[in-house]
Amino acid sequence: MKITEALFAGSSTTLSERPKQAFPEFAFIGRSNVGKSSLINMLCRKKGLAMTSSKPGKTRLVNHFLINRSWYLVDLPGYGYAQLSATAKKKLQQVIRNYINLSPDLVMLFVLIDSRHDIGQVDMDFLFELGEGGIPFAIVFTKGDKQGVNVLAAQVEKNKAAILEHWESLPPVFVSSAETGAGREEILDYIGQVLESLKQEQPKS
């Protein structure tokens, strides 16, 4: 799939504030500072589309970007640690859960995990929550350029094994780098395949 156009379509905290025009939604989420905004900018090849920051917890809203006027890329607030008060964290969790559990157009949730580290309990708990809710998801291991090829491959395999201790099979898994562009084609091709399957499932008029 080629992205020819990426337009900011709006920010929201509730479903009623989402863009009125409905399209399939592919959302991206991860722990604070996992490199989510950088990945989104890399996928769209549009620097500054999603705001990046060295401070965790920068994204506080659900941000919709209209891609090729046919689907939405959705930038969700990060989960886990952020320099926020307990009240603000609770409010942010509510925003995230309302979208994930109630959006009728959410097709796939990409969960971003830092490829340099063992998968954390916060990440695992989030995956459990998705499984219990029946939310389709894929995993993107970010920052794939920060280690050597062999070290990266070993860490990714270790994290896959940790997931398989609790799951019968792995979801789709990608390894990415916002710096080198690695994983871009694979992620976009996968989105394209999902969109094509959705078209085939639609009843013919």
Sequence and secondary structure as in RCSB ss.txt:
>XXXX:A:sequence
MKITEALFAGSSTTLSERPKQAFPEFAFIGRSNVGKSSLINMLCRKKGLAMTSSKPGKTRLVNHFLINRSWYLVD
LPGYGYAQLSATAKKKLQQVIRNYINLSPDLVMLFVLIDSRHDIGQVDMDFLFELGEGGIPFAIVFTKGDKQGVN
VLAAQVEKNKAAILEHWESLPPVFVSSAETGAGREEILDYIGQVLESLKQEQPKS
>XXXX:A:secstr
     EEEEEEESSGGGS SS   EEEEEEBTTSSHHHHHHHHHT TTSS   SSTT   SEEEEEETTTEEEEE
   BS  S  HHHHHHHHHHHHHHHHH TTEEEEEEEEETTS   HHHHHHHHHHHHHT  EEEEEE TTSS HH
HHHHHHHHHHHHHHTT SS   EEE  TTT TTHHHHHHHHHHHHHHHHHHS   
